[in-house]
């Protein structure tokens, strides 16, 4: 029987965006990035990694489907893990590995499935080969964002260069800034507008931006340093208004660069743009920063807010983006229903953390200002900050 480990790993959402590598071989980013790791209770990659005499060929099964081959970046992680083991004096008698991975969320749709999947693989190989020390470098070889999924809470991925020494000229590590408990009131609503695979992968788009975007070279690299300091201060102080503004500006700048790339890389859909307008309308009307948005390379929105405001925001989301509801519809606990101004009802399914129905009547003046995009959001995943990868089971 082969030796097998079973791992669960989280996704992370970038707050200070990583976009573009200055060294493709070493997977080194142009700038530092900041992220928040999300709870595995709602979003995770569940991965089994096995090796042994019975495993005579490396294989990869993703979401129950046998893949024709192991992707190159996964191969890099496997080879480097085996090399690290040998350099540490650990015997690696079995060359091949069998990998089975399942995501409980849409894959390749801008929800960081590569980050969680490669973090799970890295963590699993580390247990198989008894690797110790910092694993973020190993994860980074598979996916830059994967190194941030190796830690929980708020994570800071830094890159620093030193031209004065020929030895180890570049150091790039991901470290936990604060655990999930640092800001327990923070919540995330992931609005899934599309589960389709994006037309241009992040790796290809980043490379294209670095080669063709003037905005990237003459604006991004300067502003990201300012945003980094502002975001670090806001997270430290748990200052939501400042936090929200930087997060939204970072998201906007990422997608501005994607549009400035040639040919353009368009990730935001019409519904994505309506969600952006929805957020600014809500904040403006209530005269306080209630909610922030951020998008990675995809159309699905990550809405960030404090727990106390979530019941109201859920109702407003249903009003603007829910589907038409009839009396015969199944009214499950996870479905929120609201009545719109023409007397009809809309509903929207919320997976994950459940909240009480908002006790207050929605203000008609606010509703009249909100965009109306029926069926714009398929469903919402309600989650919070969470921890890094964990070992579920190990079998010798």
C-alpha positions as CSV (number, residue, x, y, z in Angstrom):
1,X,0.0,0.0,0.0
2,X,1.4,3.4,-0.9
3,X,2.2,6.1,1.6
4,X,-0.5,8.8,1.5
5,X,-1.2,12.2,3.0
6,X,-4.5,14.1,2.9
7,X,-4.3,17.9,3.1
8,X,-6.7,20.8,3.1
9,X,-5.5,24.2,2.0
10,X,-7.2,27.6,1.8
11,X,-7.5,30.2,-0.9
12,X,-6.3,33.8,-0.3
13,X,-7.5,37.0,-1.7
14,X,-4.9,39.6,-2.6
15,X,-5.5,43.1,-1.1
16,X,-2.2,44.6,-2.3
17,X,-2.1,43.0,-5.7
18,X,0.7,40.8,-7.1
19,X,0.9,41.3,-10.9
20,X,4.1,40.7,-12.8
21,X,7.3,38.9,-12.2
22,X,10.8,40.4,-12.5
23,X,12.3,36.9,-12.6
24,X,10.2,34.2,-14.2
25,X,12.6,31.4,-13.4
26,X,12.7,32.2,-9.6
27,X,9.1,33.3,-9.6
28,X,10.0,36.7,-8.0
29,X,7.4,39.5,-8.1
30,X,8.1,43.1,-9.0
31,X,6.4,44.3,-5.8
32,X,5.4,43.1,-2.3
33,X,1.8,42.0,-1.9
34,X,-0.7,41.6,1.0
35,X,-3.5,39.1,1.3
36,X,-6.1,37.6,3.6
37,X,-6.5,33.9,3.9
38,X,-10.1,32.7,3.9
39,X,-11.7,30.1,6.0
40,X,-11.5,26.5,4.8
41,X,-15.0,25.9,6.2
42,X,-16.2,27.5,3.0
43,X,-13.4,27.4,0.5
44,X,-10.6,24.9,0.2
45,X,-8.6,22.5,-1.9
46,X,-8.8,18.9,-0.6
47,X,-5.7,17.0,-1.9
48,X,-4.3,13.5,-1.5
49,X,-0.7,12.9,-2.4
50,X,0.6,9.3,-2.5
51,X,3.9,7.6,-3.3
52,X,5.1,4.0,-3.1
53,X,6.1,0.9,-5.1
54,X,2.5,0.6,-6.5
55,X,2.7,4.2,-7.9
56,X,4.6,3.5,-11.2
57,X,3.6,6.7,-13.0
58,X,2.9,10.2,-11.8
59,X,-0.8,11.2,-12.3
60,X,-3.1,14.0,-11.4
61,X,-6.9,13.9,-10.9
62,X,-8.7,17.3,-10.6
63,X,-12.3,17.4,-9.5
64,X,-12.7,13.7,-10.4
65,X,-11.3,14.1,-13.9
66,X,-8.1,12.4,-14.9
67,X,-5.8,15.0,-16.4
68,X,-3.7,14.1,-19.4
69,X,-0.5,15.1,-17.6
70,X,0.8,16.9,-14.6
71,X,1.0,20.7,-15.2
72,X,4.5,22.0,-15.5
73,X,4.3,24.2,-12.4
74,X,3.2,21.2,-10.3
75,X,6.1,19.2,-11.8
76,X,8.5,22.0,-10.6
77,X,7.2,21.8,-7.1
78,X,7.5,18.0,-7.0
79,X,11.1,18.0,-8.4
80,X,12.2,20.8,-6.0
81,X,10.6,19.0,-3.0
82,X,12.5,15.8,-3.9
83,X,15.7,17.7,-4.4
84,X,15.3,19.5,-1.0
85,X,14.8,16.1,0.6
86,X,17.9,14.6,-0.9
87,X,20.0,17.6,0.0
88,X,18.8,17.2,3.6
89,X,19.9,13.6,3.6
90,X,16.4,12.2,3.3
91,X,16.0,9.2,1.1
92,X,13.4,9.5,-1.7
93,X,13.0,5.9,-2.8
94,X,9.9,6.6,-5.0
95,X,10.1,9.0,-7.9
96,X,6.4,9.1,-8.9
97,X,3.5,10.6,-7.0
98,X,-0.3,10.3,-7.4
99,X,-2.2,13.5,-6.8
100,X,-6.0,13.8,-6.4
101,X,-7.4,17.3,-5.7
102,X,-10.9,18.6,-5.4
103,X,-11.9,22.3,-5.1
104,X,-15.3,23.1,-3.5
105,X,-15.5,26.3,-5.5
106,X,-15.2,27.2,-9.3
107,X,-11.7,26.4,-10.7
108,X,-9.8,28.9,-13.0
109,X,-12.5,31.5,-12.6
110,X,-10.5,34.1,-10.6
111,X,-11.1,32.5,-7.2
112,X,-7.4,31.6,-6.5
113,X,-7.8,27.8,-7.1
114,X,-4.1,27.6,-8.2
115,X,-3.1,29.1,-4.9
116,X,-5.0,26.6,-2.7
117,X,-4.2,23.6,-4.9
118,X,-0.5,24.3,-5.0
119,X,-0.3,25.1,-1.3
120,X,-2.0,21.8,-0.6
121,X,0.5,20.0,-2.8
122,X,3.4,21.7,-1.2
123,X,2.2,20.9,2.3
124,X,1.5,17.3,1.3
125,X,5.0,16.8,-0.2
126,X,6.6,18.4,2.9
127,X,4.9,15.7,5.0
128,X,5.7,12.9,2.6
129,X,9.4,13.8,2.5
130,X,9.8,15.2,6.1
131,X,10.8,18.6,4.9
132,X,11.2,21.4,7.5
133,X,11.7,25.1,7.5
134,X,10.1,27.7,5.3
135,X,7.8,26.2,2.7
136,X,6.7,29.4,1.0
137,X,9.6,29.3,-1.4
138,X,8.6,25.8,-2.5
139,X,5.0,26.8,-3.0
140,X,6.1,29.9,-4.9
141,X,7.7,27.8,-7.5
142,X,4.3,26.5,-8.4
143,X,2.3,29.7,-8.1
144,X,3.3,33.1,-6.8
145,X,0.0,33.5,-4.9
146,X,0.3,29.9,-3.5
147,X,3.1,31.0,-1.1
148,X,0.5,33.3,0.6
149,X,-1.9,30.4,1.2
150,X,0.8,28.7,3.3
151,X,-0.2,31.0,6.2
152,X,-3.4,32.0,7.8
153,X,-4.8,35.5,8.6
154,X,-3.1,38.4,7.0
155,X,0.0,37.5,4.9
156,X,2.8,39.7,3.6
157,X,4.8,38.4,0.6
158,X,7.9,40.5,0.3
159,X,10.7,40.7,-2.3
160,X,13.9,42.4,-1.5
161,X,17.0,42.7,-3.8
162,X,20.6,43.4,-2.8
163,X,23.0,44.2,-5.5
164,X,26.0,44.4,-3.1
165,X,26.5,40.7,-2.7
166,X,26.7,37.9,-5.2
167,X,25.4,35.4,-2.7
168,X,21.6,35.1,-2.3
169,X,21.0,38.3,-4.1
170,X,17.3,38.0,-3.8
171,X,15.1,37.0,-0.8
172,X,11.4,36.5,-1.3
173,X,9.3,35.1,1.5
174,X,5.6,35.1,2.6
175,X,5.1,35.6,6.4
176,X,2.0,35.9,8.5
177,X,1.5,39.5,9.7
178,X,-1.5,38.8,11.9
179,X,-3.6,35.7,12.7
180,X,-7.2,35.5,11.7
181,X,-8.1,36.5,15.3
182,X,-6.6,39.9,14.8
183,X,-9.7,41.3,13.1
184,X,-12.5,38.8,13.9
185,X,-15.3,41.2,12.8
186,X,-14.1,41.1,9.1
187,X,-16.3,39.2,6.7
188,X,-16.2,38.4,3.0
189,X,-19.1,37.9,0.6
190,X,-17.9,36.3,-2.7
191,X,-20.4,37.1,-5.5
192,X,-20.0,34.3,-8.1
193,X,-21.1,35.9,-11.4
194,X,-19.5,33.3,-13.6
195,X,-18.0,29.9,-13.0
196,X,-16.5,29.8,-16.5
197,X,-12.7,29.4,-17.1
198,X,-11.2,32.8,-17.8
199,X,-10.1,33.4,-21.4
200,X,-6.5,34.5,-20.5
201,X,-4.7,32.8,-17.7
202,X,-3.0,35.0,-15.0
203,X,0.5,33.9,-15.9
204,X,0.1,34.8,-19.6
205,X,-1.6,38.1,-18.7
206,X,1.1,39.1,-16.3
207,X,3.8,38.5,-18.8
208,X,1.9,40.5,-21.4
209,X,1.4,43.4,-19.0
210,X,5.1,43.5,-18.1
211,X,6.0,43.6,-21.8
212,X,3.4,46.1,-23.1
213,X,1.8,48.2,-20.4
214,X,3.2,51.7,-19.9
215,X,0.8,52.1,-16.9
216,X,2.5,49.2,-15.2
217,X,6.0,50.5,-15.6
218,X,5.4,54.2,-15.0
219,X,2.5,54.2,-12.5
220,X,2.1,50.9,-10.8
221,X,5.5,50.4,-9.3
222,X,5.4,53.8,-7.6
223,X,1.8,53.7,-6.3
224,X,2.0,50.2,-4.9
225,X,4.7,51.2,-2.4
226,X,2.4,54.0,-1.1
227,X,-0.5,51.6,-0.9
228,X,1.5,49.1,1.0
229,X,2.3,51.5,3.8
230,X,-1.3,52.7,3.9
231,X,-2.7,49.2,4.0
232,X,-0.2,48.0,6.7
233,X,-1.3,50.9,8.9
234,X,-5.0,50.3,8.3
235,X,-4.8,46.6,9.1
236,X,-2.7,47.2,12.2
237,X,-5.3,49.7,13.5
238,X,-8.3,47.8,12.2
239,X,-9.3,51.0,10.5
240,X,-12.0,49.8,8.0
241,X,-12.6,53.0,6.0
242,X,-8.9,53.4,5.2
243,X,-8.5,49.7,4.6
244,X,-11.5,49.7,2.2
245,X,-10.3,52.6,0.1
246,X,-6.8,51.1,-0.5
247,X,-8.2,47.7,-1.3
248,X,-10.6,49.1,-3.9
249,X,-8.0,51.4,-5.4
250,X,-5.6,48.4,-5.7
251,X,-8.3,46.4,-7.5
252,X,-9.1,49.2,-9.9
253,X,-5.5,49.7,-10.7
254,X,-4.9,46.0,-11.4
255,X,-7.8,46.0,-14.0
256,X,-6.6,49.4,-15.4
257,X,-3.3,47.8,-16.1
258,X,-5.0,44.8,-17.7
259,X,-6.9,47.1,-20.0
260,X,-3.6,49.0,-20.8
261,X,-2.0,45.7,-21.7
262,X,-1.7,44.9,-25.4
263,X,-3.8,43.1,-26.5
264,X,-6.0,44.0,-23.5
265,X,-6.9,41.4,-20.9
266,X,-10.5,42.0,-19.9
267,X,-11.5,40.2,-16.8
268,X,-14.4,42.3,-15.5
269,X,-17.8,41.7,-16.9
270,X,-20.8,44.1,-17.1
271,X,-22.1,42.6,-13.8
272,X,-18.7,43.2,-12.2
273,X,-18.9,46.9,-13.2
274,X,-22.5,47.0,-11.8
275,X,-21.2,45.6,-8.5
276,X,-18.5,48.3,-8.3
277,X,-21.2,50.9,-8.9
278,X,-23.4,49.2,-6.3
279,X,-20.7,49.4,-3.6
280,X,-20.0,53.1,-4.2
281,X,-23.7,53.9,-4.2
282,X,-24.3,52.1,-0.9
283,X,-21.3,53.8,0.8
284,X,-22.2,57.2,-0.6
285,X,-25.9,57.0,0.4
286,X,-25.1,55.8,4.0
287,X,-22.3,58.4,4.3
288,X,-19.9,55.9,5.7
289,X,-17.7,53.1,4.3
290,X,-19.8,50.0,4.7
291,X,-18.4,47.7,2.1
292,X,-15.3,47.3,-0.2
293,X,-14.8,45.3,-3.3
294,X,-11.8,43.6,-4.8
295,X,-11.4,41.5,-7.9
296,X,-8.6,39.2,-8.8
297,X,-8.1,38.1,-12.5
298,X,-11.7,37.2,-13.0
299,X,-15.3,38.6,-12.9
300,X,-16.2,37.4,-9.4
301,X,-16.4,40.0,-6.7
302,X,-15.0,39.7,-3.2
303,X,-17.0,42.1,-1.0
304,X,-15.4,42.9,2.4
305,X,-17.4,44.3,5.3
306,X,-17.8,44.1,9.0
307,X,-20.1,41.4,10.4
308,X,-22.7,43.9,11.8
309,X,-23.4,45.2,8.3
310,X,-23.7,41.9,6.5
311,X,-27.5,41.3,7.0
312,X,-28.3,44.7,5.4
313,X,-25.8,44.1,2.6
314,X,-27.2,40.7,1.9
315,X,-30.7,42.2,1.4
316,X,-29.3,44.9,-0.9
317,X,-27.4,42.3,-3.0
318,X,-30.6,40.3,-3.4
319,X,-32.5,43.4,-4.4
320,X,-30.0,44.3,-7.1
321,X,-28.6,41.0,-8.4
322,X,-31.0,38.2,-7.3
323,X,-33.3,36.2,-9.5
324,X,-37.1,36.4,-9.8
325,X,-38.8,34.4,-7.0
326,X,-42.2,32.7,-7.1
327,X,-44.3,31.4,-4.2
328,X,-43.5,27.8,-5.4
329,X,-39.7,28.4,-5.0
330,X,-37.9,26.4,-2.4
331,X,-37.3,28.7,0.6
332,X,-34.2,27.0,2.1
333,X,-32.5,28.6,5.1
334,X,-29.6,29.6,2.8
335,X,-31.9,31.6,0.5
336,X,-32.6,35.3,1.1
337,X,-35.7,36.8,-0.5
338,X,-36.7,40.5,-0.7
339,X,-39.6,42.3,-2.4
340,X,-38.7,44.8,-5.1
341,X,-40.5,48.0,-5.9
342,X,-42.8,46.5,-8.6
343,X,-44.2,44.1,-6.1
344,X,-42.2,41.0,-7.3
345,X,-39.7,39.1,-5.2
346,X,-36.1,38.3,-5.8
347,X,-34.0,35.6,-4.1
348,X,-30.3,34.7,-3.9
349,X,-28.6,31.7,-2.4
350,X,-25.9,32.3,0.3
351,X,-23.6,29.4,1.0
352,X,-21.4,29.4,4.1
353,X,-21.9,31.6,7.2
354,X,-25.5,32.4,7.8
355,X,-26.8,35.6,9.2
356,X,-30.2,36.8,10.6
357,X,-32.5,38.6,8.3
358,X,-32.0,42.4,8.4
359,X,-34.6,43.7,10.9
360,X,-34.8,47.1,9.3
361,X,-36.9,48.0,6.2
362,X,-34.7,48.9,3.2
363,X,-34.9,52.6,2.4
364,X,-36.7,53.3,-0.8
365,X,-34.5,56.2,-1.6
366,X,-31.5,54.0,-1.5
367,X,-33.2,51.2,-3.5
368,X,-34.0,53.7,-6.3
369,X,-30.3,54.5,-6.7
370,X,-29.1,51.0,-6.9
371,X,-28.4,49.2,-10.2
372,X,-30.8,46.5,-11.1
373,X,-29.2,43.4,-12.7
374,X,-31.6,40.5,-12.3
375,X,-29.8,37.1,-12.3
376,X,-26.5,39.0,-12.2
377,X,-25.1,36.9,-9.3
378,X,-25.5,33.1,-9.4
379,X,-24.9,32.7,-5.7
380,X,-22.8,34.1,-2.8
381,X,-20.2,32.4,-0.6
382,X,-20.2,33.9,2.8
383,X,-16.9,33.5,4.6
384,X,-14.3,35.0,7.0
385,X,-10.6,35.0,7.7
386,X,-9.1,31.5,8.3
387,X,-5.9,29.5,8.9
388,X,-3.3,28.0,6.7
389,X,-3.0,24.4,5.4
390,X,-3.7,21.4,7.7
391,X,-2.9,17.7,7.7
392,X,-6.2,15.7,7.7
393,X,-4.7,12.2,7.6
394,X,-1.4,10.4,7.1
395,X,-1.2,6.8,6.1
396,X,2.0,4.8,6.0
